[in-house]
């Protein structure tokens, strides 16, 4: 920014100097030449007044002494130089002056002014005054040098002032940039300092107010996460302990219900843990460790959802037989994502639902497909307040599932609209072969 301010100021000064200096230089040149001609004309008129009308009969003709660098000469009607200095024969200016007019010309490297000397309404002679053009040119060059020096001085002053102003303008913005960088690095207590520039101060105040609001919002969210963690985990743990104690009783009638309730409680506990893991910090969630085989995960998913789809008269195929048996994935988050996709297919999809797994070497692709169609924009399906399927709807399921996929370093996207197919990519670590021991 500093260089830009200096560049703009210097450009403005240069434009002003060019627009002023060039006309001024031309005016100086014209003035000096006009002054020199006026000086020659005054000298010639003064000499013409002193010329004796009888100079042609032998009376002496006295001319005043010329000025520095000037020449004065009296010419008779022939025309020849009678007295003074100048060319022996009269030039064009002298011949023109014999016609009764004052002649001003420039010839032979000289400025020439010829004034007629009249007597009895007749021109009896001409006084010629001249000076070298080079003398006037030298004065013009000197004045131009002075003008150029003044322009250079003005430009230097402009650069100094522009650099000072650039520092004054850039310092608050640089401070605001450092403050924003500190906030980006996690220091929410940083505040922008005031400056002497009202507009920048207004931006700083607005930024501080915004940061205060964001800090309060983050504090409330952190408090909510802490409170939810305590208020949800504790009752769920107590409920699990109660159900496990009930299973310890030898009551065959209650055992199936208690086992189902305990399993639902464990799934709810896993869901709460995943949601709290996502909301536990403002940065990316911590890495999760692969802990469950794909075959085991699909078997659990089939056991959980098969009955629900059967109640609706629909079929669920989890493709357990095609899943790789030696690959581990993060069980809890992947199960949550598959649960969201299956619930979405059950609520908004149609026909049979199939879950398949494809091995992509460095990742696994979980495809969840039903026989419905999707006409909405793919990105809109994952916006909060929308959900997928052929019938549309509202909710946060797919948005939560995408966040969970990102937390695993993977992706969740709509890979097919007819039939509806969602694909979850889960990266897997390459299996390093162990060399056999040598004897």
N, C-alpha and C positions, 0 to 999 in steps of 0.2 A: 504493500500500500504506500509506503514512504516513497519509493521510486516513482509510483504512478502520480502522486501529488506533485513531486518535484518536476516530473515530465510535463504535466499539465501547466504548471506555473511558468516553466521556462518557455513552453510553446506559446503561451499567451503573451509573454513579454517579447519574444522574438517577433511575433506577428505585429504587436504594437510598434516595435522599433522599426520594422520594415515599412509599415504604413506611414510612420512619421519621418524616419530618417531619409528615405529616398526623396520625397517632395522637398524636405528641408535642404538636402544637398543640392538639388536642382535650383532651389531658390537662392542659395548662397552663391552658386556659380553665376546665375543671371544677375544678381545684385552686384557682384564684384566687377563683372564686365560693364554693367551700366554705370557704376560709379567711375570707372576708369574713363569711359567715353565722356561722361559729364565733366570730369577733371580736364580732359583734353579740350573740350569745347570751351570751358571757362578760360583756359590759358590762351586759346586762339582768339577769343573775343577780346580778352585784355590786350593782346598784342595788336589786334586790328585797330583798336581805338588809338593806340600810340603811333600808328604809321602816319608819317607826314604825306599829305597829298602830292607834294612836289618831289617825292623821292625819285621819280623817273627822270627829273632834270638835273640830278646830281646831289640834291640834298640828302644827308645821311638819314637812314631809316633805323631807328633804335627799337629793338625788340626786348621785352622783359626776359630775364633769365628763366629758362625752362625748369620744370620740376625734376625731381630725381627720376632718371630713366626716361625722360621725355625729350623730344626734339621739336624746335620751332623754326620755321622757315618762311620767308616772304617771297612770293613768286610774282613776276611781272606778267603782262598780258601775252607774252610770246608763246608759252609760259616757260620761264626759266628761273632758277633759283637766284634771287637778288641778294639776299642776306640771310644769315642763320644757317641752320643745318637741315639736310634733307636730300632727296634725290635731285640731280642737276636739272632734269626736265620734269615738268609737272606730270603727275600721274592722273588716273581717271578721276580721283576725288578733286584734284585741283581744277581740272577742266570742267567738272560739273559745277564747282563753286563759281567759276567765271560766268555761269549762267544766272547768278544771283541767288543761289540757295546754299544752305549749309549742308555739306556732304559728310556722311559718316560711312566709312567702309572698313573692311579688313582685308588687307592684301600684303603679300610678301612677308608674312609673319609679323605684321604690325597692325595696331589699331590706329586708324587715321580719321582726323576731323579737319575739314577744310572750311574756312570762314571767309566770305568775300569782303574786300575793302572797297567801300563805295565813296564817290565824290561827285557831286553835281549829277546825281541819279545815274552814274555810270560806275561800273566795276573797274577800278584801276589796279587791283592786285588781289592776291589771295594769301591768307596766312594759313599755313599748314602745320598742325600739331600731331605728333605721332608718338607711340610708345610700343615696346615689344610685347607681343602676345604672351611670350614665355613668362614674363614677369607676373602678369595677371594669373596665368595658369599655375605658377608656383604658389601664389597666394590662395588660389582655390584649393590646391592640394593640401596646403597647411591647414586650412579651415576644415577640409574633409577629414584630415587626420585627427584634428581635435574632436570633430563630431563622432568619428569612429571610436575614439578613446572614451568619450562620454557614454556611447552605446555599450561598449564592453564593460565599463564600470557599472552601468545600470543593470546589465545582465548578471554580473557577479553579485551585486546586491540582491537581485531577484532570486538567484540560486540560494544565497544564504538565508533569506527570509523564507523561501519555499521549504528548505530543509528544516528550518526551525518549526514552521507550521506543520510540516509532515510529522515531525516527532511529536508535536502536541496532539495531532489527530490520531496518530497510530498508537501511541502509548496506552490510552484507555482501551482501545480495541484489542491490543496484544494482551493487556491484563485480563480482559473479558475472555479471550481465547484460552489463556492459562487457567482461568477459573473453570471454564467449561471442560477443559481436559481433566482437571482435578475431580470434577463431578463425574465425568465418564469413568474415571478410575475408582470411583466408589466413595469419594469424600462428599457426603451430602450436607456437611456443615459449612462448606465453602460458600462464600458470598462475594459478589462482585463489588469492588470498591468504587466510590463516587469519583468523578473527574470534574474538570472545569467546562465540559461541553454538555450543554443541556440535552441535546438529542441522544448522545451516548448514555448520559445518566438515566434518561427515560428508559432506554433499552435495558440498562443494568437493573433498574428497579423492577421492570416487568419480569426480567429473568429471575431475579431473587424471589419475587412473589410466586412465580411459577414453580421454582425449586422448593419453596416452602410448602406449597400445595402438594407437590409430588412427594415430599418427605412425609407429610402427614398421611397421605394416601398409602404410602409404603408401610408406615408405622401401623396404620389400621389393618392392612393386609397381614403384616407380620403377627400382630396381636391376634387376628382372626385365626391364622394358621396355628399359632401356639394354643389358643383356646380350643380350636377344633381338634387338635392332636390330643389334648388332655381329655376333653369331654367325649370324644368318640372312642379312643382307644381303651380308656378305663372301663366304660360300660360293656364294650364288646368283649374285653378280656374276662370281665365278671360273668357275662352271659355264657361264654365258652366253658368257663369253669363249672357253671351250674349245669349245663347240658352234659358235660363229661361226668359230673357227679351223678346225674340222672341215669346215664348209660351204665354206671357201675351197679345200679339196682337191677335185680333179676326180675324184670317185668317185660315179658315178650310182647305184650300189647303196645306198650309205649316205645319200645326200642326203635322200630322203623321211623316213627315220627321224630324221635329225638336225634337219630342219626342224620335225617334229612335237615333238621333244624341246625344241627351242629355244622354240617357241611355248608349250608347257606350262610351261617355266621362266619365261617372261615373265609368264604368267598367275599363276603362284605368286608371283612378285616383286610383282605388283600386289596380290595378296591380302595378302601380308605388309605392304606399305606401308599398306593401308587399316586393317588390324588395329592396327598400331603407331600410326597417326594417331589412332585412337579412344582408345588407351591412353596417348598421349603426354603428356597433362596431366590434372589433376583436374577442370578446367573443361570447357566445351563444346569440341569439336574446332574447329580453325580452318576458315574458309570455304574451299570448293574452287571453282575457276574452271571454268565451262562450257567444254569443249575438244573435244567430239565431237558430230557431228550425229546425230540420232536414226536416220536411215537407215543410216549407217555402223555405229552401235552394234547395231542389229537384225541387220544383215548379219553382223557378227562373231559375234553370239550364235547365229544360225542355223548358221553354219559350224562353230562349236564343238560344238553340241549335236545337230545333225541326225543325224550318224552314230551317236551313242549311242542315240538313240531308235529309229533304224532297226534297230540290233542287237536291240532288244527287240520288233521288229515293230510299232512304234507310229509315229504321224505327228506331226511338229512343224511348225507354221505360225507364222512370226514376223511376218507381216503387214507386210513391208517396203514393199510397194507403197502401203499406206495411211498411212505415217508422214509427218509434215511434214518437208520437206527443208531448211528454212531455220532450224531451231531447234537450238540447241546445249544439251547437258546435260553435267554432270560425268561423263565417260566411265567412269573407273575405279570409283567407288563404285556407279554405277547398274548397271554390268556385274556387279559382285559380287552385288548384290541380285537381279538377274535370274537369276544363276547359282544362288543359293540356292533361289529359287522353282522353277526348272526341275529342279534336283536333287530337291527335295521332291516335285514332280509325278511325276518318273520313279520315285522310290523308293516313294511311298505312293499315287500316283494311279492312274488307269486311263484307257485309251483315248487318243484324240488330245489333243494339247496345243496351245493357240493363245495367241500373244502378240499383243495389239493395243494400239494407242496412241490415246488420245482427247485432243483439244486443248480445254482448258478456259480459254482466254484467258491467265490468269495462272499456269497450271500445266498439266503433262502428266500424264495418267493411264495408267500401264502396267498392263494387265490380263493375268494369267497364269491360264488356265482349263484344267482337264482334265475328264474325264467321271466322276470319282469323287465321293464325298459326304463331308461332314464332319458329325459329330454332336456333337463336343466343344464346350465353351464357347469362343468366339472368343479371349477374353483368355488362356485357358489354353494356347492353341497357341503363344503367343509367350513363355511362361515358359521359363526355362532348364531343360533336362531334358525338354522336350516338343518335338515337331515335328508339322507338319500332315499332312493327307492322309486318305484314307479308311481306312487301316489302323492309324493311330497310329504311335508310335515314340518314341525318345528322341534328344536331341541339343541343339545350341545354334544351329543354322543360322538358324531364323526369328528368334530373339532377336538374333543378330548382324545380320541383315538389317534388323530394326526400328531397332537402334541406328544403323546406317549411314544409314537414311532420315531419322532425326531429325537426324543431323549435317548433312544437306543442307537442313534446314528443311522437310522433307516428312513424309509419313506412309506407313505400311504397315499394311494391315488386311485382314481377311477380308471380302470384299464379297458372297460367295455361298457357300452350303453345299451346294447341289445344283443344278447341278454346282459343284465346288470352284473358287472364283475368288478370287485374291488381287489386290489393287489397290495399286500404288505411286503416290503423288502426289509429283511433283517440281516445285517452283516454278521458273518461268522468268521472266527479266526481260522487261518489255515492249519491243517493238521500236519505237524512236523513228524516225519517218519523217524522212528528210533532204530538206529543201526543195531543189528544183532551182535550179541557179545561174542568175542573171539576167544577161543581156548588157547 
